[in-house]
Amino acid sequence: MCGIVAYIGHREAYPIILKGLKRLEYRGYDSAGIALIQDTLAEQAPHLVVYKRKGKVAELEEFLTGKNLHSHAGIGHTRWATHGEPSDRNAHPHLSGNGRLAIVHNGIIENYALIKQELLSKGHVFSSDTDTEVLIHFIEDIQQNNQCELEEAVRIALRRVVGAYVIVILDADHPDTLIAARKGTPLVIGVGKGEHFLASDPSPIIEYTQEVVFVNDYEVAIVKADELILKNLGNERQTPFIQKLDLELAAIEKGGFPHFMLKEIFEQPDTIFDSLRGRLDEQRGTITMRGVEEYMQKFIDAQRVIMVACGTSWHAALTAEYMFEELCRVPVEVEYASEFRYRHPVIHPGDIVIAISQSGETADTLVAIEEAKKAGAIIFGICNVVGSSIARAAHAGAYTHAGPEIGVASTKAFTAQLAVLCMIALKVGHQKGTLSHERFMHVLHELAQVPDKVKEILQQAEHIREVAEKYAQARDFLYLGRGYNFPVALEGALKLKEISYIHAEGYPAAEMKHGPIALVDEHLPVLFVATHDRFHEKIISNMQEIKARRGKVIAVITKDDEIVPQMADDVIEVPEADEIVAPILNVVPLQLLAYYIGVAKGYDVDKPRNLAKSVTVE
């Protein structure tokens, strides 16, 4: 959710931190700030300067114009409000009571209120409503009462607090050192020559180095310009594992597109191909997935598959439920991770739990799989980010290889998830013998054709823009689909809500008569995902019911459909495809429709209000 950037080394810290905060804007935020250890005259002690503002990073940058920002160590933050409304005073960084420590923090300290009461009784005074300020006062209090080094005070404090955190601390008394720690939310450290870079994800770092260390839960990092020490909370040294980032700077820039969201929609022929590349071999009729192969017997023997996810990834799981039940003939349950973790779900040893997350850091999903793992389930992760927490917590898994997704509303990550899940279902079903070789080869061929068919859909972007502008002023939308297209309807409605702030609902088309039809009048656009499948005649009947009530019908149809265009107000064509792979195609027009409606309404579609890219706290 929030974004952290920090630097220590031989360069000027401020330009690096500012650029890093801009790279992290996609994560969603409502305020921004920096803290620097100011270089001073020899006779003066080093001191901290903190600048923070509600609003965009650009507003902070404008505020800092003309100020003395000379420093070689600093921390920066973009905040997404949890404790305390968005405001200057609640923005990070926060200072300790004596003004010698500054902290930035991602996550939530759940027992902050209890700690705050203890500190208030000792005379501490707080200037914000945040849990973060409580934490830095707590660390200061421990340091003063125990006469210990900051590093030790941090370890003591973190053994007491409950919740998730990534913290980075500047200490004016030790201007050559940053102290950082994590639990449950990501932190990556870039290793340079005589310098280190810290961030919430690699995007602020790749411009300077491709050598990184992903900090593990319950680790504390002591970072100097030329030294990186990792310790656990028991003060035991850990060996940093340096990895090389497989990420190019061009991948996190717009590349001539007006928005990241549009760029990422248009990248889908390549990203879907990348998710298939090296795995699906159409000529040999094989699917190679090491993680699946390693646990193939577990997949074959499983009496149940449980999929846990949130948001768009949950819609991918719903689609995969249809795939797995048809191809593998195994019962599948799809769970919201946020509900699953707080129920008392019945988990049997040998159950397969598939966790789906673009970032691999979704807090609810991470906790859900940890609980399932304790009960003896096999955890299989589907993630987009290499080295992410879910990828490391799972027994096995598969990366989607979609590349960095900067737009807050997920597009290319969703279609890559569907491609990977389809391959898994095909591979397991074929090995298990629950689908014929002929059916396996047919769906394999259909999946291999998807990237080219998505290219064909994208050629209709101008037509979809015209449809979008026609309905941009609608107050409500209804999205309907049957079978494999029901989750597509849900995803289309979610995209419209996220990007245009139009109220939209997705339903199975057959459920329309059980309530939603009461909303239908001449002002309500109803979008049908109505491509050729076994339900086609039935969904045509649903269209007629809408038209009889003067509703506006938009239909996503298979090319050469001769019936639907006679009754729909607007149609968007997609190529013919087997219904198992059709969702990967059918969602693309809905992504474009949401994008163009959002643009027509004048909104910043890359940074929709109130949303964060990855939800790393509850």
C-alpha positions, 0 to 999 in steps of 0.5 A: 500500500504505502511506499518507502524509499531510502538511500545512504551513500556517496550521492545526493539523497534527495533526488534519488528519494524523490524519483523513487517516490514518483516510481511508487505513486502507482501503489496508491497514497494520499500524502508524501514526505521525506527526512534527511540528515542535514550536512552541517558545519563542523561545530554543529551536530548533525540534525534531521529535517522533515518535509511532508505534505498531504497530496501528490509527490509533485506538491511536495516537490514544489514545496521543497523548491529552493530549500537546502536539501544537501544530504547523503542519507534520507528516507521518503514515504508515500502514505495511504491513510489507516490511522488518522485522516490524510493531512500534513501532520499525519504524513510520514516521516514521524519524529521521536520526542527528542527529534533525533530519530525519524521513521517511515513505516508501512503496515499497521501496529495493532496494539499501538493504543495500549503502547500509546497509553503507557507512553502518555503516562510517562509524559510523551506528547504526540503530534499526529494520530498515527500508530507510526509515531507511537512506534518511534516514541516507543523505540526512543523510550526503550533506548533511553530507559535501557541505555542501549544502541538504537539497533537493540531498542528496535529489536526490543520494540518489535518483539513487543508490537503486534501487526505488520510493518516495514520500518526505516529509521534515520538517527541524527546521532549516527548519520552513517547508518539506517536501521530497517526491519520487516514483518509481513510487508515487503522490503528490498535493499539494493546493493551498490558500490559504496551505497545502498537503496531501500524500497518497498519494491524494486521499481525505485532501485533498478535505475541504480543497481540490479543486485538486491536483497529481499529482507525476510520477516523478523529481520533487522537490517543495519545499513551503512554506505559500504556495509549491510548487516542482517540480524534476526530479532534474537540478535543472530547474524543472517547471511544476506542473499544477493539476487539479480533483478530480472527487470528493465527500466523500460518496463516501468515507464509509459513507453509513449502511452498516455497511461500505464493502464493502456500500455499494460492492456496493449502489452497483453499479447506479449505478457500472455505469450511470456506466461506460456513461453517455455511451458506450453509446446504445441508441436510436442503437445506438452506442458512443462511446469516444474512446480506442478510436476514436483507435486503432481501426485499430490494434485492427482490424489487431492480430494479438494482444491481450495483457491484463496485470493482477493480482488481481481485475483479472486475473479481469476480463481473463480474462472479457474474453478470452472477449469479445474472442475471440468478438466480435473474433476476435483471439487474446488472452493474459491475463498476470499482470503480475508474471510478464509483467515478468520473462519475456522475452515476445515482443512485436511492434510493433502488438500491443495491450496492455491494462493493467487496474488499479483504482488505476492504480498497480499496480507490476507492471502499470506496469513490464509496460506500460513494457517492452511500450511499448519493444517497440513495443506499443500500450498501452491502460489501463483504470483507475478513478483519474483521473491515475494512473500507468498512465493517464498511461503508456498511449497511450490508455485508458478510465476506469471511473468507479466512484468511489473504492473504499474496501473492500480487496476489489474489488467495484464496480471489477470490474463496471465493468471488465467493462462497459468491456471489453465495450463495447470488444470490441463496438465493435471487433468491430462496426467490424471486421465480426466480428459481425453488426449484429443480434448487436451490437444484441442485446448492446448492449441486454443491456449497457444492461439490466445496471444494472436487473438488478443492482438486482433481484439486490440485493433478494435480499440477505437470502436470500443472508445466510441462505445465508452464515450456513448455510455460515460455519463451512466450512473449505473451498469449491470454486467451479466454472463453465464458459465465461464463468462460469469467471472468475466462479468464480475471483473468487468464490473470491478474495472468500471468501478475502480476506474470510472467510479460508476456503480456497477454490478456483475451477476450470473445472467440467470440471476437477473430475474432474482432481483437485479431486473428491478433496476432496468429502465431506459437509462441502465446499460446492461453489458452481456458477455455473450460469446458462443458457448453452451449457454448462448441461446439462454443468454440471448433470452436474457437480452430479450428480457432487458430489451423488453424493459427498454434497457440498453444492451452492450454485448461482447460477442463472437465474430460472425454472430448474426443474432445478437447484433439485431437486438443489441444497441452496441456490440464488440466482437472477439475471435472464436475460442473454446469456452475454457480459454474465452475468458482471457479474450473476453475480459480485454474489451471490458478493460478497454471499456473501463479505461476509455470511460474513465478517461472520458470522465477526466479521471486519473485512471492510473491512480484511482482514488482511495485505492492501493496497488497491493493491500499489504495490511488488513 
